[in-house]
Amino acid sequence: MRTIYRILASVLGTVFTLAGCSNDQVDEYGCPAAEYGVPSARYHITGQILHGVTGEGIAGLEASLQGGPADTTNADGRFNIESSYFPCNDNCDLVLRDIDGPAGGSYADHDEPLDLEQTEPGDGQWYEGKFEQHDLEVTLDPLPEPKRP
């Protein structure tokens, strides 16, 4: 008798569960798929940071996507950021920070608006797609050197 009750409870549970399900994104039972995770997007940004007076590349700056994935500019001032990160949609900035101290000159922190192109669509759930911008050039003027007494 217990076996019959267990089978009946299982069948009724399945029927009631399926009767209440309606969604485009469904699991193997036809019910809404559970969505766990964090929205993300892939980014690929390349460019060069140039000295405002000499036009030469600036080494030793940290270039990041809004404080997230970062790269340090090389001797020619070039950087390459390729990473997955939280989507910034239409408000993405390249954040530049002087991290090498006065060795290569001092520069104020700078936020440069990006004009990203979506090169891969999202999946309609948590993944927003791939966004790229290449050959970005940013010109920075050095901070004035402090006066010595």
Backbone as a ProteinNet text record, in pm:
[ID]
protein_1_A
[PRIMARY]
MRTIYRILASVLGTVFTLAGCSNDQVDEYGCPAAEYGVPSARYHITGQILHGVTGEGIAGLEASLQGGPADTTNADGRFNIESSYFPCNDNCDLVLRDIDGPAGGSYADHDEPLDLEQTEPGDGQWYEGKFEQHDLEVTLDPLPEPKRP
[TERTIARY]
81.3	0	87	197.5	286.5	345	375.1	431.4	332.4	206.3	103.4	94.1	97.1	90.8	212.9	327.6	448.7	441.2	395.3	382.1	278.8	165.8	59.3	109	180.7	232.8	333.9	416.5	515	448.2	347.2	276.3	201.7	129.8	55.8	150.4	262.9	360.6	411.9	439.7	487.1	378.8	254.9	144.3	123.3	119.8	97.7	214.9	336	452.7	448.8	420.7	416.8	300.2	192.1	74.5	102.3	193.3	221.7	337.4	395.2	513.4	475.1	525.1	511.2	622.2	713.3	825.8	896.8	961.4	1036.4	1161.4	1225.4	1346.5	1305.6	1307.3	1259	1364.9	1352.7	1445.1	1391.5	1452.8	1412.9	1272.6	1211.8	1075.7	972.9	1018.4	926.5	901.8	976.5	960	1062.8	1037	1135.2	1271.2	1371.6	1508.3	1555.2	1617.7	1673.4	1791.1	1795.9	1905.3	1990.9	2113.1	2207.9	2329.5	2383.6	2504.3	2503.8	2596.6	2615.3	2622.9	2558.6	2571	2717.3	2754	2891.5	2894.3	3005.7	3032.3	3181.9	3219.9	3362.2	3403.8	3525	3576.8	3715.8	3742.1	3876.9	3902	3996.2	4025.5	4176.7	4216.9	4359	4378.3	4497.3	4524.8	4662.2	4681.7	4809.9	4786	4865.7	4859.3	4981.2	4957.3	5063.3	5085.8	5210.6	5250.9	5198.7	5133	5071	5166.5	5291.2	5388.6	5476	5532.9	5628.3	5561.3	5441.5	5373.4	5424.3	5518.8	5572.9	5479.9	5491.1	5411.4	5452.1	5355.7	5381.2	5377.6	5489	5497.4	5457.7	5414.7	5391	5256.8	5160.5	5024.9	4938.7	4847.3	4752.3	4628.3	4592.8	4472.2	4373.3	4255.3	4156.8	4018.6	3934.6	3794.5	3718.7	3700.1	3625.5	3670.4	3800	3852.7	3856.9	3821.1	3821	3947.4	3933.2	4049.8	4144.3	4274.2	4370.7	4492.6	4565	4693.5	4781	4911.3	5004.6	5064.4	5068.3	5122.4	5270.2	5310.1	5448.8	5533	5656.3	5748.1	5694.9	5609.6	5549.8	5415.4	5374.1	5245.9	5126.8	5152	5042.5	4989	4859.6	4794	4699.4	4664.3	4574.3	4493.9	4366	4277.6	4184.7	4187.8	4097.7	4050.5	3922.1	3873.4	3721.3	3668.5	3525.4	3506.5	3397.5	3374.2	3225.4	3185.5	3047	3011.4	2896.3	2862.2	2852.6	2910.3	2899.9	2807.6	2751.8	2655.1	2706	2629.4	2667.7	2754.8	2793.3	2869.7	3006.5	3078.2	3209.4	3318	3409.8	3524.6	3653.3	3755.6	3890.3	3948.3	3991.3	4043.9	4195.5	4260.8	4406.7	4459.7	4557.7	4618.2	4770	4839.5	4985.9	5030.6	5089.4	5126.9	5277.7	5356.2	5502.1	5567.1	5486.5	5542.6	5605.8	5695.9	5753.1	5858.4	5889.6	5996.3	5976.7	5857.5	5832.8	5752.9	5753.9	5669.6	5544.1	5480.8	5359.1	5237.6	5131.5	5010.6	4889.8	4794.2	4670	4587.5	4507.5	4414	4320.7	4284.1	4203	4102.4	3978.3	3874.4	3842.2	3857.9	3833.4	3710	3604	3484.9	3518.7	3459.4	3481.5	3362.7	3389.9	3286.7	3295.3	3243.5	3257	3160.5	3206.7	3123.1	3094.6	2966.7	2933	2964.7	3053.5	3097.7	3044.9	2976.9	2918.9	2793.4	2682.3	2558.9	2561.9	2478.8	2462.8	2373.8	2352.7	2271.3	2128.1	2093.1	1957.7	1937.8	2041.7	2031.9	2137.2	2242.2	2341.6	2454.7	2481.2	2592.6	2544.6	2606.3	2563	2628.2	2736.3	2803.8	2946.5	3009.4	3147.6	3148.6	3231.5	3242.5	3389.1	3416.2	3554.9	3573	3694.2	3740.7	3891.2	3940.7	4082.3	4145.2	4275.6	4356.4	4309.6	4263.7	4225.3	4351.2	4350.6	4463.1	4415.3	4488.2	4457.8	4584.2	4569.6	4682	4669.4	4777.7	4779.6	4892.8	4864.3	4968.6	5023	5155.2	5212.5	5176.6	5175.6	5155.8	5281.4	5266.9	5388.1	5475.3	5605.1	5697.4	5689.4	5696.2	5690.3	5813.5	5790.8	5900.9	5985.1	6114.8	6207	6250.6	6261.1	6301.5	6446.8
-118.1	0	126.3	123.9	239.4	266.9	161.9	177.9	249.6	213.3	277.5	425.8	461.3	602.1	680.4	617.7	685.1	712	612.9	629.9	737.1	732.7	830.8	971.1	985.7	1116.9	1168	1080.3	1119.1	1165.6	1087.8	1123.5	1255.9	1271.8	1395.6	1515.6	1495.8	1603.8	1649	1554.3	1587.2	1659.3	1611.4	1673.6	1816.6	1839.6	1974.4	2066.6	2014.1	2094.5	2135.9	2043.5	2074.9	2166.1	2154.5	2237	2383.9	2412.3	2551.1	2611.5	2540.5	2590	2654.6	2774.4	2838.5	2942.5	2919.1	3008.7	2963.9	3057.1	3021.4	2941.9	2973.7	2904.8	2794.9	2669.8	2560.5	2453.4	2379.8	2269.8	2141.4	2027.6	1900.1	1855.4	1916.8	1882.5	1980.4	2079.2	2176.7	2294.5	2302.7	2411.4	2520.7	2641.5	2748.6	2706.8	2728.2	2693.4	2790.1	2735.9	2819.9	2897.1	3026.8	3109.2	3151.2	3102.7	3138.8	3198.5	3299.7	3355.5	3506.3	3560.9	3704.6	3744.1	3852.5	3895.6	3918.7	3884	3904.9	3936.9	3992.5	4019.8	4001.9	3976.3	3967	4098	4141.1	4266.8	4246.2	4316.6	4320.7	4465.7	4529.4	4670.6	4684.1	4747.9	4772.5	4920.1	4968.1	5107.7	5150.4	5283.5	5341.1	5472.2	5494.4	5617.6	5701	5825.1	5909.7	6033.1	6077.7	6199.1	6319.4	6412.2	6525.8	6621.2	6626.8	6719.5	6649.9	6536.5	6468.6	6371.9	6325.3	6228.1	6086.3	6066.7	5932.8	5853.9	5722.1	5635.6	5650.3	5636.2	5647.1	5507.6	5464.2	5333.9	5347.5	5236	5230.6	5283.8	5295.1	5332.7	5207.3	5203.7	5094	5135.4	5055.4	5076.5	4968	5007.9	4907.7	4944.4	4845.1	4864.6	4893.8	5021.3	5066.6	5000.1	4988.3	4931.1	4779.9	4717	4571.1	4519	4436	4378.1	4488.4	4469.6	4575.5	4520.6	4613.2	4585.2	4706.8	4686.8	4797	4832.4	4961.6	5002.7	4966.8	4922.5	4882.8	5006.7	4985.7	5096.2	5188.6	5136.4	5217.7	5277	5253.7	5305.8	5221.3	5102.5	5016.5	4927.6	4898	4808.9	4717	4606.2	4506.6	4445.2	4475.8	4419.7	4321.1	4196.9	4094.5	4010.8	4024	3956.5	3955.1	3873.8	3875.8	3961.5	4036	4129.1	4159.2	4224.7	4267.1	4366.3	4353.8	4442.4	4589.1	4676	4819.8	4888.2	4812.6	4861.4	4984.9	5094.2	5212.6	5309.5	5275.2	5367	5310.6	5262.8	5203.6	5308.8	5305.5	5395.7	5315.2	5363.2	5314.5	5400.7	5337.8	5410.3	5400.1	5515.8	5521.6	5572.3	5498.9	5534.5	5524.5	5622.9	5622	5535.3	5419.3	5326.3	5312.7	5377.8	5362.5	5478.8	5568.8	5681.9	5782	5864.2	5970.7	5922.3	5793.2	5740.8	5780.3	5765.1	5797.4	5924.2	6009.5	6128.5	6099.3	6203.3	6185.5	6231.3	6152.5	6180.5	6170.1	6258.9	6253.5	6134.5	6079	5973	6027.6	5940.3	5984.2	5876	5915.4	5824.2	5863.2	5767.2	5790.8	5712.5	5780.9	5708.6	5616.9	5499.6	5402.9	5401.7	5365.9	5348.8	5204.6	5114.4	4970.8	4923.8	4828.6	4765.6	4622.9	4583.5	4446.1	4356.5	4258.9	4170.5	4028.1	4001.2	3868.6	3888.4	3828.3	3847.8	3772.2	3815.4	3745.4	3624.5	3552.8	3431.7	3454.6	3580	3608	3580.4	3536.9	3512.1	3596.9	3535.8	3609	3665.2	3605.7	3649.4	3756.1	3875.1	3989.1	3994.2	3916.3	3915.3	3965.1	3984.6	4033.2	4174.1	4260.5	4400.2	4432.8	4510.8	4540.5	4686.4	4735.3	4861.7	4848.6	4879.2	4861.6	4992.9	5001.8	5116.1	5248.6	5243.6	5363.7	5443.3	5573.5	5659	5762.9	5771.7	5869.1	5950.9	6082.6	6171.4	6230.8	6220.9	6276	6376.4	6484.5	6580.9	6546.6	6554.5	6523.9	6631.3	6590.9	6687.9	6773	6899	6980.7	6924.6	6934.7	6886.7	6979.5	6922.5	7008.5	7099	7220.7	7315.8	7278.5	7282.8	7250.2	7378.8	7373.1	7494.9	7531.3
0	0	0	77.3	79.6	-58.5	-130.5	-263.8	-355.1	-343.9	-426.3	-391.2	-261.8	-219.9	-271.1	-265.7	-313.8	-464.2	-538.4	-683.7	-714.3	-646.2	-665.9	-631.7	-521.6	-481.4	-584.2	-636.3	-736	-865	-910.5	-1033.2	-1015.1	-904.3	-881	-866.2	-800.5	-787.5	-923.1	-1010.9	-1144.6	-1223.9	-1216.9	-1289.9	-1242.7	-1112	-1059.5	-1092	-1090	-1122.9	-1269.2	-1359.7	-1501.8	-1536.9	-1466.7	-1494.9	-1467.8	-1375.3	-1340.2	-1415.1	-1509.9	-1579.8	-1711.6	-1733.5	-1864	-1876.9	-1971.7	-1991.8	-2118	-2187	-2306.8	-2274.2	-2161.8	-2119.3	-2021.6	-2067.8	-1983.9	-1965.4	-1854.9	-1828.5	-1890.6	-1857.6	-1918.3	-1880.3	-1776.9	-1735.2	-1789.8	-1867.8	-1922.4	-1828.5	-1719.2	-1623.2	-1649.7	-1601	-1619.9	-1566.9	-1649.6	-1608.9	-1501.3	-1400.6	-1295.2	-1353.3	-1325.7	-1374.7	-1257	-1256.5	-1153	-1222.2	-1163.5	-1220.4	-1215.5	-1287.4	-1292.5	-1439.2	-1478.1	-1616.9	-1652.6	-1775.2	-1818.1	-1966.6	-2007.6	-2148	-2169.3	-2293.5	-2326.9	-2391.6	-2359.8	-2411.6	-2469.9	-2579.2	-2636.3	-2678.2	-2608.5	-2631.6	-2648.6	-2758.3	-2781.9	-2811.8	-2780.8	-2811.4	-2767.6	-2770	-2735.9	-2662.5	-2558.6	-2482	-2520.8	-2563.7	-2616.2	-2529.5	-2524.3	-2453.8	-2533.1	-2465.4	-2531.9	-2600.2	-2558.2	-2615.9	-2719.9	-2682.4	-2771.3	-2868.9	-2837.7	-2922.6	-2906.1	-2813.6	-2789.5	-2697.7	-2704.3	-2617.9	-2472	-2382.7	-2238.4	-2178	-2120.5	-2054.5	-1907.8	-1849.1	-1704.8	-1659.2	-1749.8	-1710.3	-1704.5	-1610.1	-1603.8	-1681.9	-1780.3	-1860.2	-1821.5	-1774.1	-1731.6	-1782.5	-1786	-1821.5	-1693.4	-1662.8	-1545.5	-1416.2	-1397.2	-1274.6	-1273.2	-1383.4	-1390.7	-1455.2	-1559	-1625.5	-1671.5	-1648.3	-1677.7	-1749.8	-1811.9	-1873.5	-1847.4	-1841.3	-1823.3	-1958.2	-1989.1	-2118.1	-2128.4	-2247.3	-2270.8	-2306.1	-2350.7	-2381	-2489.9	-2578.4	-2684.7	-2644.5	-2519.1	-2471.8	-2513.5	-2565.1	-2613.3	-2501.4	-2511.8	-2416.9	-2492.9	-2429.4	-2488.3	-2373.9	-2368.2	-2265.5	-2334.1	-2288.5	-2341.9	-2224.3	-2191	-2071.3	-2068	-1979	-1948.6	-1825.1	-1824	-1714.6	-1707.2	-1599.4	-1581.7	-1692.1	-1758	-1869.8	-1826.8	-1908.2	-1880	-1980.3	-2073	-2170.8	-2244.1	-2245.6	-2322.2	-2243.8	-2122.2	-2037.8	-2002.8	-2100.8	-2075.6	-2086.8	-1991.3	-1993.1	-1981.7	-2049.9	-2029.7	-1918.2	-1810.1	-1695	-1697.5	-1697.3	-1701.9	-1568.8	-1513.5	-1385.2	-1398.8	-1344	-1344	-1227.2	-1256.9	-1149.6	-1131.1	-1218.1	-1204.6	-1130.7	-1077.2	-1003.8	-1099.4	-1048.3	-1131.1	-1231.4	-1231.9	-1318.6	-1465.2	-1519.3	-1659.9	-1676.2	-1575.6	-1576.4	-1496.1	-1447.8	-1367.9	-1448.2	-1439	-1515.4	-1423.1	-1443.9	-1366.5	-1414.1	-1323.3	-1362.1	-1470.1	-1563.1	-1677.1	-1712.9	-1737.2	-1785.9	-1930.1	-2020.3	-2162.4	-2205.9	-2253.4	-2299	-2416.5	-2416.1	-2523.6	-2618.5	-2742	-2843.8	-2891.9	-2809.3	-2835	-2942.4	-3021.9	-3123.5	-3079.7	-3083.8	-3048.1	-3167.4	-3144.5	-3252.1	-3238	-3128.6	-3105.6	-3021.7	-3061.3	-2984.3	-2852.2	-2760.6	-2634.3	-2650.2	-2540	-2545.2	-2497.1	-2465.3	-2418.6	-2271.5	-2204.1	-2060.8	-1990	-1940.3	-1861.8	-1945.4	-2061	-2144.6	-2241.9	-2236.4	-2318.3	-2456	-2475.9	-2605.1	-2594.2	-2711.1	-2716.4	-2774	-2712.4	-2751.4	-2774.6	-2880.4	-2915	-2955.7	-2932	-2986.8	-3001.5	-3121.6	-3150.3	-3196	-3174	-3217.8	-3157.7	-3034.8	-2962.4	-2928.9	-2953.8	-2917.1	-2817.1	-2707	-2602.4	-2578.9	-2576.9	-2552.8	-2413.4	-2336.1	-2200.5	-2186	-2116.6	-2082.1	-1945.6	-1927.5	-1798	-1695.5	-1570.5	-1463.2	-1450.8	-1412.1	-1394.6	-1282.4	-1301.4	-1199.2	-1078.3	-958.2	-839.8	-832.4	-786.2	-773.2	-653.8	-671.7	-562.8	-493	-360.5	-287.1	-308.5
[MASK]
+++++++++++++++++++++++++++++++++++++++++++++++++++++++++++++++++++++++++++++++++++++++++++++++++++++++++++++++++++++++++++++++++++++++++++++++++++++

